[in-house]
Amino acid sequence: MAHETIHLGLYVIFGVIMLPVYVMIAGWLVGKPRNYRGVALAFGYIFAFIVVIIVGMFVLGVVTSLFTPF
């Protein structure tokens, strides 16, 4: 039961909730005027933000594992 629920949640998150983000990115790339420098800057910010989140979660996991018993 949990697997079906998880898969349904992934479809909802990446298919429905992220739809405005997909439209925004498509508009950046195919819209007029085409400003590739701005798009590259925005992608750089998004990528850096994702890296900061992943590294922060890793550090939080390591710190939490030091204080919790096995």
Order of alpha helices (4+ residues) and beta strands (2+ residues): alpha-alpha-alpha
